[in-house]
Amino acid sequence: MARTETTSVFIVGGGPVGLAMALLLDRFGVDCVVVEKSATTTDHPKSRGCWVRTMEIFRQWGIEDAIRARGLQDKSDMFVFVESVAGREVGRTRPELNLGQTPAWKSLVAQDAVEEEIYRIVAASKHARVLFSTEFVSFVETTEGIEATTRSASGDMTWRARYLVAADGAGSATRRAAGIEMVGPGNMATILNEYWRGDLSRFPLAREAAGYRIIPKDPDAVASTILNTNGRDRWLTLLPVGGPGDERPRTWTDAEIIQIIRAQTGVPDLEVTLLNRSVWRMTRQVAASFRRNRTFLVGDAAHRFPPTGGFGLNSGVQDAHNLAWKLAYVLKGLASERLLDSYDLERRPVAESNADFSTGNMRRFPLTEEAIRSGDPDRIRFWINDMDKHLHSIGQALGFSYEQGAVIPDGTVRTGHDTRVYMPSDRPGGRFPHLWLDLARQQSTLDWFDKSFVVVAGPLGEAWLEAGKSVAGALKQPLGLQMLPTADPSDGFQIGLRGAVLVRPDGHVAWRMPWLPSDPAKALAGALTTLLQ
């Protein structure tokens, strides 16, 4: 008979998103268990890039510096178009400009490093357990929660939990068991990922860019990509091996793969060690719902994008950041279960937007290749310049806004969305603007938001802070109280001198009142009650 254990939240999948969910729940003091069928964190670089919002979250967790140290050098967010790494360079994109709108700029870092750094924190946590070499088998809903069955070398186990979080990737067995369908094309292309070791440190180009698009002189040769993982000796070669029908004539031998890599690099005698290999389908799919009863989808279990643009891991970590505080508030009795309905309402539109952005980037590559093969300098210049949009994406990374869910609209109209430009705003739904609070540039307004709602008042908004104290006591809600030193509209602050916003634990504005009403405590209590009850 299977042994039985209980936990508040049962998480299937110990990749970056499942580990992020565990870390977040631990910060709230919520017990959870992560089961992962692999023996350890991934040994494959997989995704490569943590964008601004994700790095802001890592900064909050105290792992930003460790993750950044394992990434590529600054200003390496470029694609270089070459005949080979050692051969002629056709052109390159430009690094994205850092305009100081964030305390934590993006990092070109591989997924294996990210997982290791997140796991380092989770492994030492008080409330989270990670069980590797443990396979999720099935689950059923009960009147009190869910019962899941797992299998490991020590035998079968039954887990009873209030909620289940599916973080088990693109082929999510948990999602299928919950009966949630994916919407969109299931296979746009079939790609081979070959992770290999080979010393290219002699080439300055090896340290300068995130990726190399190889377009050989031979017009019959297939274009391919090398992605940079450490700037020295570990690389990821991406080769198209089939179309939507997954039509692969035959599998290449290791010797053939090594010859392909040598041709890509332009070094005929390069010593190459093949590390590991995966074949995957490029898709553009978003789940029909991110929730069914007590089951929630996060990361690739909820959405699958082309990797062009790097929003897969980033979207997943932000899914966890959105969901964790809501689960914690419900489990602690600070909010009704109605709050959990907001997860799907908020994150699914973001996933659709990121899917569209990623698909657009994918379509740009063949157009650039055709331009280069044409030899027309004007055509080449146009498309390589257009390729800047692939990695110039701060507007996509920070500019999303939750238009419905755990937000109270104030009647203002959302401005147009520009993927390359971020316009900070304290409008409900958006991430609260960053402002340095000290001359040493160590403390940011973003540091105010972590485990509770926060009232942020304008520079003359003392009455809001007094109201916050009163409301926190009356409603028995933890409530942070902060005052802006300045409220310059050019920094995105529209609350003025005497207004205020109510900001959620995840840093998104939930409610705004850019003036001081006759009874600020009543207004604030009404907003908090609307959001949580």
N, C-alpha and C positions, 0 to 999 in steps of 0.2 A: 504493500500500500504506500502511495506517495506521501512524503512528509508535507506538512502544511506550515506556511509562515504568513505573516501579515505585514503590510506596509501601506503607507498612505497613497503613494504614487508608484506605479509599476511602469518602467521605461524599457521598451524593446529596442535595442540597438545602442552600441557603445561607440559610435563614431563621434565626430565633433559636435553634432547637434544633441545627441543623447547625453553626452558628457556635459555639455553646456546646460542642459535642463537639470541634471543632477546638481551641478555646482550652484545654480540659481536657487533651487529648492532648499539646498543646504543653507544658503545665506538667509533664507526665511525661517530656518529651523524646522523645515518639513522633512520627515523621513521618506526615503525613496530607495528603490533598488533598480539597477541597470543590468540587463542581461545581454551579453554579446557572444555570438557563436564563435568568433575568432579567438585565438589564444591570447592576443594582446592588441594594442592599438595598431593602426595600419602601418605597413612597411612600404607603402606606395605613395608618391607625392600627390597623386590625384589632383585636387583643385590647387590653385596657386595664386593666392592673393586675398588679403583681408582688407576690405575697403573701410572708409572712414568711420561709418557708424559702428561696424564690428570692432575696430580698434578702440573706439571710445568705450565700448562695453568692456573690452579686455583691460583697458586702463583702470576702470572701476574695480575690476577683479584683481588688480595688481600684477598682471602678467604681460602687460603691453611691452615692456622693455625686453623681457625674455623672448617673446615671440619676434619682435623686431630684430633682435640680434641674430636670429636664425634665418632671416630673409635676405633678399638681395640688397645691394647698395642703393642709396637714395637716387632718385631720378632714373631708375631703371625701368620705369613703366612705359616701355617702348616696344614696338615691333620693328625689326630690321628685315628688309627684303633683299635677299642675296641669291647668287647662283650656288654658293656653298658657304659655309662658315669661313673657310680660308680663301674664298674666291671673291669675285666682284660684288660690291654692294651697289644695289640699284637705288635705294633710298630708305629712309626711316621716319617713323612718326616721332612726335615730340612729347617729352614728359608733361604731365598735367601740372599747372601752376598751383601752388599752395597759397591761397589768399588769406590764410589765418582764420578761417571760419570754424576751425575745430582744434581741440587741444591734442588730437591724436591722428596724425596723417596716416594714410594707407601704407601697407607694407606688402611687398611681393614675397610671400612666404608660402612654403608648401604645406599641404594638409597633414602630412605625417608629423611635422614639427608642431603644428597647432594642436593636434590631438595629444601629443606627449605633454605639452605644457598645461593644457586643461586638466588632463588626467592627474598630473602631479598635485594639483590643488584638490581634486575630488578624492584622491587616494588618502589624503590626510584629513578629510572632512569628518564631522561628527555624525551627520545624519544621512549620508549617502553611501551606498555600497555598490560596487561594480563587480559583477560575476562574469569573468571571461570563460571561454570554452563552455558556454551554457546556451543551449538552443531553445528558442521559443517554439512551443508545439501548437498550442491552441488557447482560446479563452472563451468564457461564457459570461453573459451579464447576469447579475443577481439583483435582488431588491436593494442591497446595500452597496453594491459596487460591481467589481469583476472578480472572476477567478481564472487565473492563468496557469497553464501547465508548462514546465520547462524540463529539459533533459540534459544531463551532464554525466561525466564519468562516475559521479557519486550516486546517480540514480535520478528518478523523476521527482519533481517537486511541484506542489500546488501553492500558488501565491494568491492571497486575498488582498485586494486593494480597493480604495475608493475610486481611483481613476487610472486609466491606462494611456500612456503616451507612446505612439508609434513613431520611432525614429530609426526604423530599420531599412531605410534607403529606397532606391528606385523600384526594386522588385518587392516592396513591402508585403510580407505574408500577413502582417497584422491588418493592413488596410484591406486586403482581400477578405480576411476573416470577418472584418466589420461590414463588408458588403458595399464599400465605397468605390465608385468607378472613377477612372481617370478620363479627362476630356482633352482631345487633341491628338495629333499624329503620333503614333507609337514608335515609328522608326523613320527618321529622315535620312539617315546614313549609318553605316556600320564602320566603326573606327577601331584600329589596333593601337593600344598604348604600349610602348616598349620602354621600360625604365632601364637605363644602362649607365655604366661607369666608363669614363674615358677622359684623359687629361687634355683639356683644351685651354689651360691657363696661359699658354704661350700667346694666345690671341687676345688682344685688348677687348675685342668685340664680345668675348665670352663673359666679361664682367659688366657690360654696358646695358644689356637689354633683357627684357623678360622673355622674349620669344623671337624666333628666326623663321621667316617664311622662305622656304627653299624653292626657288623657281629655276630649274636647270636650263642650260642653253638648249638642250635637245627638246624640240617642240613636242615630241611624243612622250617625254618623261613626265610622270605625275608630280605635281606640286605637293609638298609635304611641310611639316612643321616640327621644329625642335623647340621645346620649352625648357627654360633655364631654372634649375632648382637651387643651385648654390654658387653659380658663377665660376666654378672650377672644374669639377669632374663628375657631376651627376646630372643626367639629362633625361628628358622625356621626349621620345619621338612619337609623333602622331601620324599614322598612315591610313588613308581611306582603303578599306578592304571590301566594301560592298555598299550597295545603295539601299533604298527602302525595302527591297525584297531580301536583304541579307544574302545576296548572291556572291559567295566566296568560292572561286574556282578550286583553290586548294590552299592549305596552310603553308606558309613559308618556313623553311628550316632555319635553325639558329645561324648557320653559315650564311644563308641568304640575307637574313636580317642584318648581320654584321657588315656585309657588303653594301647594303642600302645605307647604313649609318655612315660608313666611310665615304660614300658618295655624297651624302648630305653635308658632311663636315669638310670635304675636299682634302682629306688626309688619307691617302691610300693605305698607309701602313699603321693607322691608328690602332692601338691596343684597346679592344672593347671587351668589357665584361657585361653580359646580359644579367640583370638583377631580377626582374620579374615582368610579367606580361599580363595584359587584360584586353579583352575585346568587349566593346560596349556599343549600345545603340544610342544615337543622338536623337532626342525626342523634344517635343514642345507640348507638355501636358501639365494640366493643373487639375487637382481632385475636384469632383463635383461638390464636395463639402469637406471642410477640415475637421468636422466633428460628427460623430454619431453617438448619441447618448453619452456614455462615460468614456468614450474613446476619442482621442485627439491625434491628428496627424501633424507632424513637424518635419521640416527639411525635405529631403528627396522623396520621402513617403507621401508628401503633400503636393510636391511640384517638381517637375523635371525640365530643365532648360538646356539648350545648347551651351557648352562651356564658354563660348565666345562672349566675353564680358565679365566672367568670373563671379556671377551672382548666386550660384548654387549654395555654397557653404555660407556665404554672407546672409542670404535670405533665411537659411535654416537657423543660424544662431539668433537672428532677430525674431523668428517665430518663437523660439524658446523664451527669449527675453519678454515677449508680449504675453505668453501664456503663463509663465511661472508665477508672476505676482497675482494673477487672477485665481489660479489654483490655491495659492497660499492664503489669499483673503477669504476664499470660500471655506477652506479647511479649518481656518482659525475662527470662523464665525463672524468675520468682519464684513462680509458681503453675502448676498443671496446667490443661489446658483444661477440666477438670471445673468449675472456678470459673465459667466462662461460663454454665453451666446455671442458675446462681442468678439471672441477670438476669430471665428470664421468671417464675420462681417468686416473685420479690420485687415486680416492678413491675406485673405484670398484675392482681393483687388490688387494688393501689392505684388503678389505672385504673378498675376496676369500681366502687370506692367513690366516686371522683370523678365518674364518669358518673352514678351514682345521685343524688349530691348535686346535681349540675347539673340533672338532669331534675326533681327535686323543686322546685328554684327556678323552673324554667320553668312548672310547673303552678300556682305561687302567683300569677302575674301575672293570669290571667283571673279568679281568685277575688277578688282585690283590686279589679279593674275592676268586677266585678258589684256588689261592696259599695258602691263609690263611686257607681255609677249608681242604686243603690237609695235613696240619700239617708239611710239609717238610720245615725245617728251611732255607735251601739254596734257595728254590723257593720263600719263603716269603721275605727273605732279598733282592733278586733280584728285585721283583716287587715293594716293598716299596721304595727301592732306586730309581727305575725308576719313581715313583710317584713324585719325586722332580721336574721333568720336567713340572708338572702341573702349579706350581706357580713360578718356576724359569724362568721368561719369559722376562727379560729386553731386550734380543735380538729381541723378537717379538714386544715388546712395543716401542722400539726406533730405531730398525735397519731397518725399512721399508724405501724404497726410491721410489720417483716418477720418473719413467723412461721415461715417456712422459706426456705432458701436458704443464703447464706453467714453463718449464725448458728448458735450452739449453744444450744438452749433449756436453761433451768436448772430447769424444772419448775413455775415460777410461772405463774399463769393471767392472761391479758390482761384488763384491766379493760374495762368498757363504753366505747364510743366516743361521745363527745358532740361534735358538730361545732362548737359554740360555746365549748367549754371545753377547754383544754389542761392535762393533768396531767403535768408533767415526771417522767421516770423513767430510771434507769440499767439498766432491764431489757433483756436481749438483744433486738435488733430495732429498738428505738426510737432516735431521735436523742438523743445525749448532752445532758444539760441545760446550759443557759447559766448561767454565774455570772461576774459581774464580778470580775476579779483585781486591780484597782487602784482607788483612790479617784477617779481622774479618769474612770473608766468608759470606758477606751480598749481594754483588753485583756480578752478573753472566753475562757472555756474552749473555745469553739468554734474559736478561733484555733490550737489544738493540732493540728487534724486537717486534713491536706491531701494529702500524697503517700505516707504510710506508715501502718502500724498503730501505735497508741500504747497503751502500758500506762499507765493512770491509777490510782494508788493512793490509798487513804485517808490522812489526815494522819499516821498512825503506821505507814504501810505501806512503810517503807524497804526491807524485805526483798524486796518485789515489784520494786523498781527494780533491786536487785542481781541478782535473777533475770532481769530483762529484758535486762540487759547480757550475761549469760551465754548466754541463749537466742539473742539477736541474732547473737552470734559463732558459736555452734554450728550454727545453721541458715542462716547467711549471709542473714539477713533484716534489712532496715532496720526499726528499731523505736524509736519515740519513747518517752520516759520522763517522766512528769509526776506531780506529787503535788498533791492537792486541799488548799487551806488550811483547809477546813472541809468536813464531810460532813453537812450538816443535812438530815434527811429531808423537811422542808418544801420544800426546793429540788429534791427528786426523787432524792436520793442515798441508796441503801439499802446501799451497800458498807460502811458503818460506818468505824471508825477504821483497821482493819487489812486490809480487803478490797481488791479491785481489779477493774477491768474491762479488757477488750481492745477498743479502738475502731478501726473500719475507717477508711481514708482519707476516706470520705464522711461521717464523723461519726456513723455508726450503731454502736451497741454490738454486738459480735460474740459476746462471752463475758463471764460475770460469776462471781466467787467472793467472796462477802461475808465471808470469813474468811481467815486465814493457815494454809495446810496445812503439814504437816511438810516437804514438798519443793516450794516454790512454783515453782522452775525446771522441774521435771517437769510440773507442772500446766499451766504456761504453754506449754511446748513442745508438750504434747499438744494443747492448744487450737489453736495456730497450725498445727500439722501437719494436724489434722483439717480446718481451714478451707481450706488452700492446696494440699494434695496429694491 
